């Protein structure tokens, strides 16, 4: 799906902000900076990044980098009614099945935003999205957090 719509999980956005080999590998596989499509992020991801930045006491240089990267993204607004409904469906399904993603509400929002936009989630969280990666609920690609290569 190179050149398609990708929605970045928080951990992928962190790799982008850090730069380095993992970021280069991810970008090379999915064309995040060269594609005609800007990567998507769910607005909940921006909240997670802000919390991470605050707890890690990011300085001006890192905050500036975040500001620059945000300009290269399309932020998916959670006020879309379709996202509410998809979130409720995923949450109810996860609760009824006893899936661990039920307890990670941010991942449910990210999954709902991806479903509604038709985007593929890029993540390093192999366990979190696993139950929804069943061919009908969510299209997600799991990447190795140490190399950036897709894990089959």
C-alpha positions as CSV (number, residue, x, y, z in Angstrom):
1,X,0.0,0.0,0.0
2,X,3.0,2.3,-0.5
3,X,1.7,5.8,-1.2
4,X,-1.7,5.2,0.4
5,X,-3.2,6.7,3.5
6,X,-1.4,5.9,6.7
7,X,-2.5,6.9,10.2
8,X,0.4,7.0,12.5
9,X,0.2,5.5,16.0
10,X,1.8,7.5,18.7
11,X,4.9,5.3,18.8
12,X,5.5,5.9,15.1
13,X,5.2,9.7,15.5
14,X,7.8,9.5,18.3
15,X,10.2,7.7,15.9
16,X,9.6,10.4,13.4
17,X,10.4,13.1,16.0
18,X,13.6,11.3,17.0
19,X,14.8,10.8,13.5
20,X,17.5,8.2,13.0
21,X,17.7,4.9,11.2
22,X,14.3,3.6,12.4
23,X,12.6,6.7,11.0
24,X,14.5,6.5,7.7
25,X,13.5,2.8,7.3
26,X,9.8,3.5,8.0
27,X,9.8,6.5,5.6
28,X,11.5,4.4,3.0
29,X,8.9,1.6,3.2
30,X,5.8,3.8,3.3
31,X,6.9,7.1,1.6
32,X,5.6,9.2,4.5
33,X,7.6,12.3,3.4
34,X,7.6,11.6,-0.4
35,X,4.1,10.5,-1.0
36,X,1.4,12.9,-2.4
37,X,-0.6,11.9,0.7
38,X,0.4,13.5,4.1
39,X,0.3,11.0,6.9
40,X,-2.7,11.1,9.2
41,X,-2.8,11.2,13.0
42,X,-5.7,11.0,15.4
43,X,-5.9,14.1,17.6
44,X,-5.6,11.8,20.6
45,X,-2.1,11.0,19.4
46,X,-1.2,14.7,19.7
47,X,-2.5,14.6,23.3
48,X,-0.3,11.6,24.0
49,X,2.7,13.3,22.5
50,X,2.1,16.4,24.6
51,X,1.9,14.3,27.7
52,X,5.1,12.5,26.8
53,X,6.8,15.9,26.0
54,X,5.7,17.3,29.4
55,X,6.8,14.3,31.4
56,X,10.2,14.1,29.6
57,X,10.6,17.9,30.0
58,X,11.3,18.6,26.3
59,X,13.2,21.7,25.6
60,X,12.6,24.3,22.9
61,X,14.5,22.4,20.2
62,X,12.3,19.3,20.6
63,X,9.1,21.4,20.8
64,X,10.1,23.2,17.6
65,X,10.7,19.8,15.9
66,X,7.2,18.7,17.0
67,X,5.7,21.9,15.6
68,X,7.5,21.3,12.2
69,X,6.3,17.7,12.0
70,X,2.7,18.6,12.9
71,X,2.7,20.8,9.7
72,X,3.4,17.7,7.7
73,X,0.4,15.7,9.1
74,X,-3.3,15.7,8.7
75,X,-5.0,15.6,12.1
76,X,-8.2,13.6,12.3
77,X,-10.7,15.4,14.5
78,X,-12.6,13.2,16.9
79,X,-15.8,15.2,16.7
80,X,-16.9,13.3,13.5
81,X,-20.0,11.4,14.5
82,X,-18.8,8.4,12.4
83,X,-15.7,8.1,14.6
84,X,-17.9,8.2,17.8
85,X,-20.0,5.3,16.4
86,X,-16.9,3.3,15.3
87,X,-15.3,3.9,18.7
88,X,-18.4,2.7,20.5
89,X,-18.6,-0.4,18.3
90,X,-14.9,-1.3,18.9
91,X,-15.1,-0.6,22.6
92,X,-18.2,-2.8,23.0
93,X,-16.7,-5.6,20.9
94,X,-13.4,-5.5,22.9
95,X,-15.3,-5.5,26.2
96,X,-17.5,-8.5,25.1
97,X,-14.4,-10.4,23.9
98,X,-12.2,-9.5,26.9
99,X,-9.6,-8.0,24.6
100,X,-6.8,-6.0,26.3
101,X,-7.3,-3.1,23.9
102,X,-10.6,-2.4,25.8
103,X,-8.4,-0.9,28.5
104,X,-6.4,1.3,26.1
105,X,-9.0,3.8,25.1
106,X,-6.6,5.9,23.1
107,X,-5.9,2.9,20.8
108,X,-9.6,2.5,20.3
109,X,-9.9,6.1,19.2
110,X,-6.9,5.7,16.9
111,X,-8.5,2.5,15.4
112,X,-11.9,4.2,15.0
113,X,-10.3,7.2,13.2
114,X,-8.4,4.8,10.9
115,X,-11.5,2.8,10.1
116,X,-13.5,5.9,9.2
117,X,-10.8,7.4,7.1
118,X,-9.9,4.2,5.4
119,X,-6.3,4.5,6.5
120,X,-3.9,1.8,7.5
121,X,-2.5,2.2,11.0
122,X,1.3,2.1,11.3
123,X,2.3,1.0,14.8
124,X,5.0,-0.8,16.8
125,X,2.3,-2.1,19.2
126,X,2.0,-5.7,18.1
127,X,-0.3,-6.6,21.0
128,X,-2.6,-3.6,21.3
129,X,-4.2,-3.7,17.9
130,X,-3.9,-7.4,17.3
131,X,-7.5,-8.4,18.0
132,X,-8.8,-5.8,15.5
133,X,-6.4,-6.9,12.8
134,X,-8.7,-9.6,11.6
135,X,-9.3,-8.5,8.0
136,X,-12.7,-6.8,8.7
137,X,-12.2,-4.3,11.6
138,X,-8.8,-2.6,11.0
139,X,-6.0,-2.5,8.5
140,X,-2.8,-2.1,10.5
141,X,0.9,-2.8,9.8
142,X,3.1,-3.6,12.8
143,X,6.7,-2.4,12.6
144,X,9.7,-3.6,14.6
145,X,10.4,-0.8,17.1
146,X,14.2,-1.4,16.8
147,X,14.5,-1.6,13.0
148,X,11.4,0.0,11.6
149,X,10.8,-3.0,9.3
150,X,7.3,-4.5,8.9
151,X,6.6,-7.6,10.9
152,X,4.5,-10.2,9.1
